Amino acid sequence: MLDPTEIGIFTTLGVAFAAGLLFLALWGKQNPLRVSAYALIAVTFLYVGFAFRSLDPNSWVAVEMTGVAIFGSLAYMSIIFSPWFLVVGLALHPLWAVVFHYNGSGAVFTPGPFALANAGFDVALALYAVYAILQRAKIKIPAGIAQDNRAQDNRKTRRGKAQ
């Protein structure tokens, strides 16, 4: 077990990684919620890799693949149905990381700092997802209408300069 300072450091490191991922997604003009869904899937596969280090890799890989199926399904449903599935997946995954991989039997093969950084990463992405979903719901402008309004504003600006 790590001491409280180390727990804080590694959790903060996970939050920093999440901020970096969101920055890169926004900078690259990608949907940050979709990138977060892909990140959730990728992180669950990292635990499969850790399971290969255990004394009984067949059993542990099967357990970790169950996690991939659960969290991968939530990520997939967030892309197809509702982004709230992503929030659920990102909110539940830190519990999986801390309860099972840091404090539980998965701690045998999972590095403690990774489980804590992963928890911080997931919580930060979940909070951003809630913020983004609520912002999108508050400003409900269909894309076609927003483009039409910008075109009208541009015409008004040009007319004002011509006079």
C-alpha positions as CSV (number, residue, x, y, z in Angstrom):
1,M,0.0,0.0,0.0
2,L,1.1,3.5,-0.7
3,D,1.2,6.3,1.8
4,P,-1.3,9.3,1.4
5,T,1.3,11.5,-0.3
6,E,2.0,8.9,-3.0
7,I,-1.8,8.2,-3.4
8,G,-2.3,12.0,-4.0
9,I,0.6,12.2,-6.4
10,F,-0.4,9.3,-8.6
11,T,-4.1,10.3,-8.6
12,T,-3.2,13.8,-9.6
13,L,-1.0,12.3,-12.3
14,G,-4.0,10.5,-13.7
15,V,-6.0,13.8,-13.7
16,A,-3.1,15.4,-15.6
17,F,-3.1,12.7,-18.2
18,A,-6.9,13.1,-18.6
19,A,-6.4,16.9,-19.1
20,G,-3.8,16.2,-21.7
21,L,-6.0,13.7,-23.5
22,L,-8.9,16.2,-23.6
23,F,-6.5,19.0,-24.7
24,L,-5.3,16.9,-27.6
25,A,-8.8,15.8,-28.5
26,L,-10.0,19.4,-28.6
27,W,-6.9,20.6,-30.4
28,G,-7.2,17.9,-33.0
29,K,-10.9,18.8,-33.5
30,Q,-12.0,15.4,-32.3
31,N,-15.1,14.7,-30.2
32,P,-13.7,14.5,-26.7
33,L,-16.5,12.2,-25.5
34,R,-15.7,9.7,-28.2
35,V,-12.0,9.9,-27.5
36,S,-12.8,9.3,-23.8
37,A,-14.8,6.2,-24.8
38,Y,-11.9,4.9,-26.7
39,A,-9.6,5.7,-23.7
40,L,-11.9,3.7,-21.4
41,I,-11.6,0.7,-23.7
42,A,-7.8,1.1,-24.0
43,V,-7.3,1.3,-20.3
44,T,-9.3,-1.9,-19.7
45,F,-7.1,-3.7,-22.1
46,L,-4.0,-2.6,-20.2
47,Y,-5.3,-4.6,-17.2
48,V,-5.4,-7.6,-19.5
49,G,-1.7,-7.1,-20.1
50,F,-1.1,-6.9,-16.4
51,A,-3.0,-10.2,-15.9
52,F,-0.4,-12.0,-18.1
53,R,2.1,-11.3,-15.3
54,S,0.1,-13.3,-12.7
55,L,0.8,-16.8,-11.5
56,D,-2.4,-18.0,-13.2
57,P,-2.7,-16.0,-16.3
58,N,-5.5,-18.0,-17.9
59,S,-7.9,-17.3,-15.1
60,W,-6.9,-13.7,-14.6
61,V,-7.1,-12.9,-18.3
62,A,-10.6,-14.2,-18.3
63,V,-11.5,-12.0,-15.4
64,E,-10.0,-9.0,-17.1
65,M,-11.7,-9.7,-20.4
66,T,-15.0,-9.6,-18.5
67,G,-14.0,-6.1,-17.5
68,V,-13.3,-5.3,-21.1
69,A,-16.7,-6.7,-22.1
70,I,-18.5,-4.6,-19.5
71,F,-16.7,-1.3,-19.9
72,G,-16.3,-1.8,-23.7
73,S,-20.1,-2.3,-23.9
74,L,-20.7,0.9,-22.0
75,A,-18.3,2.8,-24.2
76,Y,-19.9,1.4,-27.3
77,M,-23.4,2.3,-26.0
78,S,-22.2,5.8,-25.4
79,I,-21.4,6.2,-29.0
80,I,-24.5,4.6,-30.4
81,F,-27.2,5.6,-27.8
82,S,-26.4,8.1,-25.2
83,P,-23.2,9.7,-23.8
84,W,-24.5,9.0,-20.3
85,F,-23.4,5.4,-20.7
86,L,-19.8,6.8,-20.9
87,V,-20.4,8.6,-17.6
88,V,-21.6,5.4,-16.0
89,G,-18.5,3.5,-17.4
90,L,-16.1,6.2,-16.3
91,A,-17.7,6.4,-12.9
92,L,-17.7,2.6,-12.3
93,H,-14.2,2.0,-13.6
94,P,-12.4,3.7,-10.8
95,L,-14.2,1.4,-8.4
96,W,-13.0,-1.6,-10.4
97,A,-9.5,-0.1,-10.3
98,V,-9.3,0.7,-6.6
99,V,-11.4,-2.0,-5.0
100,F,-10.2,-4.9,-7.2
101,H,-6.8,-3.9,-8.5
102,Y,-5.4,-1.7,-5.7
103,N,-7.0,-3.2,-2.6
104,G,-8.3,-6.6,-3.8
105,S,-6.9,-9.8,-5.3
106,G,-5.9,-8.0,-8.6
107,A,-3.2,-6.2,-6.6
108,V,-1.0,-9.3,-7.1
109,F,-0.3,-8.3,-10.7
110,T,-1.4,-4.7,-11.0
111,P,1.1,-1.9,-10.0
112,G,-0.5,0.2,-7.3
113,P,0.5,3.5,-8.8
114,F,-1.2,2.5,-12.1
115,A,-4.5,1.7,-10.4
116,L,-4.5,5.0,-8.6
117,A,-3.5,7.0,-11.7
118,N,-6.2,5.2,-13.6
119,A,-8.8,6.1,-11.0
120,G,-7.9,9.8,-11.2
121,F,-7.9,9.6,-15.0
122,D,-11.4,8.1,-15.1
123,V,-12.9,10.5,-12.6
124,A,-11.5,13.5,-14.4
125,L,-12.9,12.2,-17.8
126,A,-16.3,11.4,-16.1
127,L,-16.5,14.9,-14.7
128,Y,-15.7,16.4,-18.1
129,A,-18.2,14.2,-19.8
130,V,-21.0,15.3,-17.4
131,Y,-20.0,19.0,-18.1
132,A,-19.9,18.5,-21.9
133,I,-23.3,16.7,-21.9
134,L,-25.0,19.3,-19.8
135,Q,-23.4,22.1,-21.9
136,R,-24.7,20.5,-25.1
137,A,-28.2,20.1,-23.6
138,K,-28.3,23.7,-22.5
139,I,-27.4,25.1,-25.9
140,K,-29.6,23.1,-28.3
141,I,-28.9,24.6,-31.7
142,P,-29.0,22.2,-34.6
143,A,-25.9,22.5,-36.8
144,G,-27.8,23.7,-39.9
145,I,-29.4,26.6,-38.0
146,A,-26.1,27.6,-36.4
147,Q,-24.5,27.7,-39.9
148,D,-27.4,29.8,-41.3
149,N,-27.1,32.3,-38.5
150,R,-23.4,32.7,-39.1
151,A,-24.0,33.2,-42.8
152,Q,-26.6,35.9,-42.0
153,D,-24.2,37.6,-39.5
154,N,-21.5,37.7,-42.2
155,R,-23.9,39.3,-44.7
156,K,-24.9,41.9,-42.2
157,T,-21.2,42.7,-41.4
158,R,-20.4,43.0,-45.1
159,R,-23.4,45.4,-45.7
160,G,-22.3,47.5,-42.7
161,K,-18.7,47.9,-44.2
162,A,-20.1,48.8,-47.6
163,Q,-22.1,51.7,-46.3
